[in-house]
């Protein structure tokens, strides 16, 4: 049995790990009686942690929001993830949190053990982000956290949505995942009215509060949220699109293609079709060259001409074969 102080820290860690905890489950995890759990909950409340209790057969405990931010417990991996995330956010596409991220990072790094600080510094030093071809829209940090909370808690969400053509309307969804794709954020959700999966640009979402009732989890879209965004969003976002026949198995091509770059469809055991695109013909040609496989492109005409020009340029860049 854990000593009281160690047990309180363990209980706090459990309460922070998920939304609801039945009293019996807490007692089992801590190896104490439910009466001891109730006493420890009272001790946490005295320390300023707002632990809410519900009665009944489904009753239990939930760590709520208080008037002040209580200390959080992070394990080693969580601390590293938060530090890296804060450094990324300081130069990211979420509006209004750059300065706040720097302040929070300074506080966190001050208390990080040296072994963890070295891991964070290594990631920062030896990872270089590739600048975007063009800046993307910024998203509001409050909107992002509202959507993330609705995904976590499996609560229906109503929001005003501005479509690509400028029209707007109210959508009711069951949120599933947030996906960061390029310089944009997307919400993957089940559209209640359309009875199908949909993708929404977060910078065009204005959530309505409070959130709706809880919903049971659904099977995710085929391939997961990231692949669904790649299939549904990339075609609309790309300036140039193409259909490429690749003379290799779909599994081989899929290993060489990021889901954000294209979608692979199998034709037979030795052939597949790659649907891909990019903002520029040059970038598209680079993606195809990195396949390191034989492929055939018949459209669009401007891409065919661009590849022919590259072929001629590469041929001119090398000396002719010797007579030997």
HELIX and SHEET records of a PDB file:
HELIX    1   1 UNK A    4  UNK A   17  1                                  14    
HELIX    2   2 UNK A   23  UNK A   30  1                                   8    
HELIX    3   3 UNK A   34  UNK A   46  1                                  13    
HELIX    4   4 UNK A   76  UNK A   89  1                                  14    
HELIX    5   5 UNK A   98  UNK A  111  1                                  14    
HELIX    6   6 UNK A  114  UNK A  126  1                                  13    
HELIX    7   7 UNK A  141  UNK A  153  1                                  13    
HELIX    8   8 UNK A  202  UNK A  204  5                                   3    
HELIX    9   9 UNK A  225  UNK A  237  1                                  13    
HELIX   10  10 UNK A  250  UNK A  256  1                                   7    
HELIX   11  11 UNK A  281  UNK A  289  1                                   9    
HELIX   12  12 UNK A  301  UNK A  316  1                                  16    
SHEET    1   A 2 UNK A  51  UNK A  54  0                                        
SHEET    2   A 2 UNK A  60  UNK A  63 -1                                        
SHEET    1   B 2 UNK A  94  UNK A  95  0                                        
SHEET    2   B 2 UNK A 139  UNK A 140  1                                        
SHEET    1   C 5 UNK A 196  UNK A 201  0                                        
SHEET    2   C 5 UNK A 184  UNK A 191 -1                                        
SHEET    3   C 5 UNK A 168  UNK A 181 -1                                        
SHEET    4   C 5 UNK A 156  UNK A 162 -1                                        
SHEET    5   C 5 UNK A 205  UNK A 208 -1                                        
SHEET    1   D 4 UNK A 262  UNK A 268  0                                        
SHEET    2   D 4 UNK A 271  UNK A 278 -1                                        
SHEET    3   D 4 UNK A 240  UNK A 246 -1                                        
SHEET    4   D 4 UNK A 295  UNK A 297 -1                                        
END                                                                             
